């Protein structure tokens, strides 16, 4: 599968996903802001590979995706973490933190942010996370 990337990963403005704190997780408005900011920054179509999270498959998310012409959505099967490239990201991150002993949660959070930021600039590593799943891109659909 040929890979195409922006020359440098986009640093999306924090405002794209920020707002008043209201608990864990993204809501539809958060996804809309993030997707629109990424689309504007990258200037082209966006490919989404989504797991079985309810928020990814509910009617409001389908409406959000269908209201935009540029996203291509690929849904992973239920209960298949081995097919989710994000699982490989988290596994790699956990291994990179394994021998460290931060003294505070703030230090741990800073280490995690630094390690994730480093990963985003290693396109060969990101490609490997996708390749490790064994999946290939053959088409997109909007229905879960």
GROMACS elastic network, one bead per residue, 0.5 to 0.9 nm:
[ bonds ]
;  ai    aj funct       b0    kb
    1   131     6  0.89371   500
    1   136     6  0.67709   500
    1   137     6  0.74237   500
    3   127     6  0.76907   500
    5     8     6  0.77707   500
    5     9     6  0.78380   500
    5   123     6  0.80523   500
    6     9     6  0.61302   500
    6    10     6  0.76526   500
    6    42     6  0.69147   500
    7    10     6  0.88759   500
    8    11     6  0.87139   500
    8   120     6  0.86708   500
    8   121     6  0.68468   500
    9    42     6  0.89889   500
    9   120     6  0.63577   500
    9   121     6  0.63887   500
    9   123     6  0.88649   500
   10    38     6  0.75880   500
   10    41     6  0.68379   500
   10    42     6  0.72790   500
   11    14     6  0.86003   500
   11    41     6  0.87081   500
   12    15     6  0.82118   500
   12    16     6  0.67743   500
   12    17     6  0.87553   500
   12    34     6  0.80240   500
   12    37     6  0.67986   500
   12    38     6  0.67497   500
   12    41     6  0.75825   500
   13    16     6  0.54729   500
   13    17     6  0.78757   500
   13    18     6  0.89536   500
   13    37     6  0.79359   500
   14    17     6  0.58462   500
   14    18     6  0.58737   500
   15    19     6  0.72632   500
   15    33     6  0.86332   500
   16    19     6  0.86544   500
   16    30     6  0.76043   500
   16    32     6  0.89332   500
   16    33     6  0.52829   500
   16    34     6  0.53176   500
   16    35     6  0.86717   500
   16    36     6  0.83593   500
   16    37     6  0.61841   500
   16    38     6  0.87729   500
   17    26     6  0.83087   500
   17    29     6  0.87246   500
   17    30     6  0.54265   500
   17    31     6  0.76198   500
   17    32     6  0.89027   500
   17    33     6  0.62148   500
   17    34     6  0.57240   500
   18    21     6  0.81201   500
   18    30     6  0.76544   500
   19    22     6  0.85304   500
   19    30     6  0.84824   500
   21    24     6  0.84657   500
   22    25     6  0.87645   500
   23    26     6  0.89730   500
   26    29     6  0.79087   500
   26    30     6  0.54892   500
   26    31     6  0.65012   500
   26    55     6  0.83835   500
   27    30     6  0.51716   500
   27    31     6  0.63502   500
   27    32     6  0.86806   500
   27    55     6  0.75046   500
   28    31     6  0.51289   500
   28    32     6  0.61368   500
   28    33     6  0.86888   500
   28    55     6  0.76563   500
   28    60     6  0.72356   500
   28    61     6  0.65854   500
   28    64     6  0.78547   500
   29    33     6  0.62015   500
   29    34     6  0.85753   500
   30    33     6  0.52333   500
   30    34     6  0.61355   500
   30    35     6  0.85403   500
   31    34     6  0.50866   500
   31    35     6  0.59355   500
   31    36     6  0.83531   500
   31    61     6  0.86249   500
   31    64     6  0.88386   500
   32    35     6  0.52595   500
   32    36     6  0.59711   500
   32    37     6  0.84175   500
   32    64     6  0.71215   500
   32    65     6  0.86968   500
   33    36     6  0.52207   500
   33    37     6  0.59734   500
   33    38     6  0.84947   500
   34    37     6  0.51828   500
   34    38     6  0.60837   500
   34    39     6  0.85001   500
   35    38     6  0.51329   500
   35    39     6  0.60062   500
   35    40     6  0.84983   500
   35    46     6  0.79079   500
   35    71     6  0.85721   500
   36    39     6  0.50602   500
   36    40     6  0.60561   500
   36    41     6  0.84917   500
   37    40     6  0.51311   500
   37    41     6  0.60197   500
   37    42     6  0.84667   500
   38    41     6  0.50752   500
   38    42     6  0.58883   500
   38    43     6  0.80725   500
   38    44     6  0.89698   500
   38    46     6  0.77845   500
   39    42     6  0.52644   500
   39    43     6  0.55582   500
   39    44     6  0.59882   500
   39    45     6  0.66276   500
   39    46     6  0.64446   500
   39    70     6  0.81590   500
   39    71     6  0.86687   500
   40    43     6  0.51321   500
   40    44     6  0.75908   500
   41    44     6  0.84428   500
   42    45     6  0.80155   500
   42    46     6  0.83664   500
   44    70     6  0.73274   500
   45    69     6  0.84498   500
   45    71     6  0.56658   500
   45    72     6  0.73709   500
   46    70     6  0.63627   500
   46    72     6  0.62214   500
   46    73     6  0.84839   500
   47    70     6  0.85875   500
   47    71     6  0.57648   500
   47    73     6  0.60067   500
   47    74     6  0.76225   500
   47   140     6  0.87036   500
   48    71     6  0.69671   500
   48    72     6  0.60538   500
   48    74     6  0.60218   500
   48    75     6  0.82095   500
   49    72     6  0.85261   500
   49    73     6  0.60667   500
   49    75     6  0.58606   500
   49    76     6  0.69700   500
   49    84     6  0.80501   500
   49    85     6  0.86574   500
   50    53     6  0.76686   500
   50    56     6  0.65418   500
   50    57     6  0.85896   500
   50    73     6  0.73058   500
   50    74     6  0.61732   500
   50    76     6  0.59690   500
   50    84     6  0.81367   500
   51    54     6  0.88011   500
   51    56     6  0.73081   500
   51    57     6  0.87680   500
   51    74     6  0.87103   500
   51    75     6  0.59595   500
   51    76     6  0.50028   500
   51    77     6  0.70672   500
   51    78     6  0.71267   500
   51    79     6  0.85698   500
   51    80     6  0.83536   500
   51    81     6  0.83201   500
   51    84     6  0.70471   500
   52    55     6  0.84245   500
   52    56     6  0.69284   500
   52    57     6  0.71396   500
   52    75     6  0.74917   500
   52    76     6  0.68209   500
   52    77     6  0.69987   500
   52    78     6  0.54610   500
   52    79     6  0.75196   500
   52    80     6  0.89421   500
   52   144     6  0.88373   500
   53    56     6  0.54013   500
   53    57     6  0.68523   500
   53    58     6  0.89530   500
   54    57     6  0.52837   500
   54    58     6  0.59185   500
   55    58     6  0.55896   500
   55    59     6  0.87834   500
   55    60     6  0.82672   500
   55    61     6  0.67145   500
   56    61     6  0.60644   500
   56    62     6  0.79894   500
   56    75     6  0.87317   500
   56   144     6  0.86421   500
   57    60     6  0.83246   500
   57    61     6  0.63170   500
   57    62     6  0.67398   500
   57    75     6  0.86331   500
   57   143     6  0.79079   500
   57   144     6  0.58680   500
   58    61     6  0.54787   500
   58    62     6  0.64047   500
   58    63     6  0.88636   500
   58   144     6  0.85773   500
   59    62     6  0.50412   500
   59    63     6  0.62238   500
   59    64     6  0.86221   500
   60    63     6  0.51143   500
   60    64     6  0.62104   500
   60    65     6  0.87617   500
   61    65     6  0.61775   500
   61    66     6  0.84556   500
   62    65     6  0.52076   500
   62    66     6  0.59762   500
   62    67     6  0.85029   500
   62   142     6  0.68410   500
   62   143     6  0.73284   500
   62   144     6  0.86779   500
   63    66     6  0.50447   500
   63    67     6  0.60282   500
   63    68     6  0.89167   500
   64    67     6  0.53198   500
   64    68     6  0.70458   500
   65    68     6  0.55461   500
   65    69     6  0.78757   500
   65    70     6  0.86210   500
   65    71     6  0.67683   500
   65    72     6  0.86601   500
   65    73     6  0.83223   500
   65   142     6  0.74821   500
   66    69     6  0.69356   500
   66    71     6  0.85503   500
   66   142     6  0.73628   500
   68    71     6  0.67625   500
   69    72     6  0.86455   500
   72   139     6  0.83194   500
   72   140     6  0.54065   500
   72   141     6  0.69392   500
   72   142     6  0.76929   500
   73   139     6  0.87916   500
   73   140     6  0.54333   500
   73   141     6  0.57826   500
   73   142     6  0.59888   500
   73   143     6  0.86882   500
   74   137     6  0.84961   500
   74   139     6  0.78837   500
   74   140     6  0.56182   500
   74   141     6  0.64991   500
   74   142     6  0.78286   500
   74   144     6  0.86512   500
   75    78     6  0.89086   500
   75   140     6  0.86903   500
   75   141     6  0.82177   500
   75   142     6  0.86291   500
   75   143     6  0.85053   500
   75   144     6  0.63996   500
   76    79     6  0.86859   500
   76    80     6  0.72465   500
   76    81     6  0.87729   500
   76    83     6  0.69962   500
   76    84     6  0.71383   500
   77    80     6  0.59316   500
   77    81     6  0.88923   500
   77    83     6  0.81673   500
   78    81     6  0.84074   500
   79    82     6  0.88056   500
   80    83     6  0.56259   500
   80    84     6  0.70804   500
   81    84     6  0.51096   500
   81    85     6  0.82417   500
   81    86     6  0.86062   500
   81    87     6  0.64390   500
   82    85     6  0.77342   500
   82    87     6  0.72103   500
   82    88     6  0.81958   500
   82   132     6  0.86170   500
   82   133     6  0.62664   500
   83    86     6  0.89030   500
   83    87     6  0.82257   500
   83   130     6  0.84668   500
   83   132     6  0.82489   500
   83   134     6  0.74969   500
   83   135     6  0.71971   500
   84    87     6  0.55989   500
   84    88     6  0.73584   500
   84   129     6  0.87495   500
   84   130     6  0.79699   500
   84   133     6  0.68240   500
   85    88     6  0.52322   500
   85    89     6  0.66281   500
   85   126     6  0.85016   500
   85   128     6  0.89110   500
   85   129     6  0.52965   500
   85   130     6  0.52050   500
   85   131     6  0.84009   500
   85   132     6  0.76938   500
   85   133     6  0.65687   500
   86    90     6  0.63569   500
   86    91     6  0.85751   500
   86   129     6  0.77198   500
   86   130     6  0.86293   500
   87    90     6  0.51977   500
   87    91     6  0.61068   500
   87    92     6  0.85841   500
   87   129     6  0.85325   500
   88    92     6  0.60438   500
   88    93     6  0.84554   500
   88   129     6  0.56280   500
   88   130     6  0.83023   500
   88   132     6  0.80792   500
   88   133     6  0.86960   500
   89    92     6  0.52154   500
   89    93     6  0.61372   500
   89    94     6  0.86416   500
   89   116     6  0.84520   500
   89   119     6  0.84578   500
   89   126     6  0.80192   500
   89   129     6  0.68321   500
   90    94     6  0.60559   500
   90    95     6  0.85957   500
   91    94     6  0.51326   500
   91    95     6  0.62625   500
   91    96     6  0.86610   500
   92    95     6  0.52045   500
   92    96     6  0.62353   500
   92    97     6  0.87955   500
   93    96     6  0.50946   500
   93    97     6  0.63663   500
   93    98     6  0.86904   500
   93   112     6  0.74944   500
   93   115     6  0.68639   500
   93   116     6  0.72904   500
   93   119     6  0.88577   500
   94    97     6  0.51960   500
   94    98     6  0.60895   500
   95    98     6  0.50756   500
   95    99     6  0.82720   500
   96    99     6  0.76612   500
   96   100     6  0.83899   500
   96   115     6  0.78713   500
   97   100     6  0.54895   500
   97   101     6  0.83407   500
   97   108     6  0.88859   500
   97   111     6  0.79753   500
   97   112     6  0.79926   500
   97   115     6  0.86346   500
   98   101     6  0.83581   500
  101   104     6  0.89073   500
  101   108     6  0.82841   500
  102   105     6  0.73795   500
  102   106     6  0.84841   500
  102   107     6  0.55779   500
  102   108     6  0.55633   500
  102   111     6  0.83960   500
  103   106     6  0.84491   500
  103   107     6  0.66449   500
  103   108     6  0.78117   500
  104   107     6  0.52259   500
  104   108     6  0.64382   500
  104   109     6  0.87155   500
  105   109     6  0.60494   500
  105   110     6  0.85198   500
  106   109     6  0.50465   500
  106   110     6  0.61388   500
  106   111     6  0.86237   500
  107   110     6  0.50610   500
  107   111     6  0.62041   500
  107   112     6  0.86455   500
  108   111     6  0.50876   500
  108   112     6  0.61958   500
  108   113     6  0.86582   500
  109   112     6  0.50917   500
  109   113     6  0.61866   500
  109   114     6  0.85990   500
  110   113     6  0.51536   500
  110   114     6  0.61400   500
  110   115     6  0.86140   500
  111   114     6  0.50987   500
  111   115     6  0.60941   500
  111   116     6  0.85486   500
  112   115     6  0.51769   500
  112   116     6  0.60832   500
  112   117     6  0.84480   500
  113   116     6  0.52298   500
  113   117     6  0.60212   500
  113   118     6  0.85844   500
  114   117     6  0.50999   500
  114   118     6  0.61833   500
  114   119     6  0.87017   500
  115   118     6  0.51073   500
  115   119     6  0.63003   500
  115   120     6  0.88919   500
  116   119     6  0.50610   500
  116   120     6  0.64330   500
  117   120     6  0.53220   500
  117   121     6  0.71001   500
  118   121     6  0.56871   500
  118   122     6  0.69728   500
  119   122     6  0.52456   500
  119   123     6  0.78697   500
  119   125     6  0.71746   500
  119   126     6  0.73286   500
  120   123     6  0.69149   500
  120   125     6  0.86052   500
  120   126     6  0.73378   500
  121   124     6  0.88996   500
  121   125     6  0.87858   500
  121   126     6  0.86681   500
  122   125     6  0.53648   500
  122   126     6  0.64556   500
  122   127     6  0.87405   500
  123   126     6  0.50000   500
  123   127     6  0.60112   500
  123   128     6  0.84695   500
  124   127     6  0.50096   500
  124   128     6  0.61233   500
  124   129     6  0.87560   500
  125   129     6  0.63939   500
  125   130     6  0.88983   500
  126   129     6  0.51392   500
  126   130     6  0.66420   500
  126   131     6  0.87289   500
  127   130     6  0.52291   500
  127   131     6  0.60888   500
  127   132     6  0.85401   500
  128   132     6  0.58248   500
  128   133     6  0.87308   500
  129   132     6  0.52553   500
  129   133     6  0.70138   500
  130   133     6  0.56105   500
  130   134     6  0.74086   500
  130   135     6  0.73099   500
  130   136     6  0.87954   500
  131   134     6  0.54440   500
  131   135     6  0.68161   500
  131   136     6  0.81674   500
  132   135     6  0.80229   500
  133   136     6  0.87923   500
  137   140     6  0.81242   500
  141   144     6  0.79819   500
